[in-house]
Amino acid sequence: MDHETRELLGNIMGLLEVMKKDIKVIKQDIYLMNSRQEGANLMNRGLEESRQQFKALEVKKSSCPTAVNDQLKMSRLK
């Protein structure tokens, strides 16, 4: 193998190493973005569950005084 071919092959090997490192970094970035997205999805799901619980409490709270008033009326009628 002559000197020029050896030099070109070395340059190609160097470029392949750079590409390999770039691909590794890109994979890490994708993993981090997916992790962040999963974290955001979990947080949104938790917030939605909390909202549902608050709605359930609001319904109970709004119906509770009516039930108390009905009980008071019934006790007055007795």
Secondary structure, DSSP 8 states (H G I E B T S, - for coil): --HHHHHHHHHHHHHHHHHHHHHHHHHHHHHHHHHHHHHHHHHHHHHHHHHHHHHHHHHHHHHHHHHHHHHHHHHHH-
